[in-house]
Structures are given as structure tokens and as C-alpha cells.
Amino acid sequence: MEISLKKENEKMILDLIRSRRLPHTVIIEGDSKDERDNAAMLLMCGAICSSDDKPCLSCRACKKVLEGIHPDVFIPKPSKKLKSGIISLNELRDDYLSQASIKPNEADIKIYLFTDADRLLREDSQNTLLKIIEEPPQNLLFIFTAEKAKALLPTVRSRAHLITLSRIFPMKRARRSPPQSPTASSISMNTTCC
Ligand SMILES: [Zn+2]
């Protein structure tokens, strides 16, 4: 996947990476799912990149993250048996968190990314994660993305570094041409992207 982010959002993530004080838990909130996902991807590359100038997006580690095949990156998915888009506590524990205390395979750090965490994680799952977040093993990074961080438990939020992405405004729809303003209408109709 290629990373595409609004400039100011990209800067926020790069500043965090380059501060060299990466927190154990980060919440990325913002109204655009694409922007949240891209921001999380950039942060993961920054955390796992093997180059001096992080994130280079071209080293082996970065490429594996971008291709979704890095063995130290875990992205829990909703349980197939549950139709509501959530992950069951059992699957979260058995399939993912059971490996949290095991050393990373290739990188210096192990990453868990919970996309749309407000929908994916029920309260019981968040409470289970909280136990790890409170005293995280070394070299573990948790990233949660959500439209609004407030949808996550306050106890989780209080232990996380919050990044609020700047709003993405959808392109204005071409207004239907009111009969009295044909000029304005033709301008908006001719406005095409790229
Ligand atoms: Zn890299």
C-alpha cells in the first residue's frame, strides 16, 4: 500500500517518530478512515524501520509493513462468527495477545494495530488490553484508531498518547443549477479533479 496523508497529519506522525520517544500506546482519531489507516501505517513503518532516516518506506522492514506481511505486526480482525464487526475476547487472547510477551521475530518492536477500535473492541476486550497497557512489556506498541477517541474506555485513553488528525473536508458537491445563476452552476460542473 502507498501512504497518502494530508501534510499536517503526516507531520504530526513524523514528529512523534523523530522525537525518539515513542509511547507504548497511541490512539489516532480522525473523521476519515483512510487518513487514520494511512497515519497508522506511517507510524508502524517509523517504529519498525531499520534505516537511520525513519521511516524510509523502502527498506525491507518498511516494505513488509506496507505489504501487510511483517511478522511483528499484528492487526486483529473482527471474529468471523460474530456479525457485528467485533473481535471476541477469546480470539483476541488466543490468536493475538498470547504472543505479546514473546520477543519480536525480526524487528526491535512488536506492534498491535486495532483499526476502528471503537467498533472492534468491546469493553471486556479493552479491559483485557488495559492490563497489558498498564505495564507493557518492553518493545511493544499498541495503536488504536477510532473516529472519536472518546468511544474508547477512559482508562485506556488515559494511558495513551492521543493524536487528533485534522479534519478532511469532503469535496463540495456541485450545486444543482438554480435557474437564476447559470454561471455559478456551469463553473462547478466544470470543476473536475486532477
Ligand atoms: Zn524503512
Residues whose N, C-alpha, C, O or C-beta is under 5 A from the ligand:
A	BS01	ZN	C49 S50 S51 P55 C56 L57 S58 C59 C62
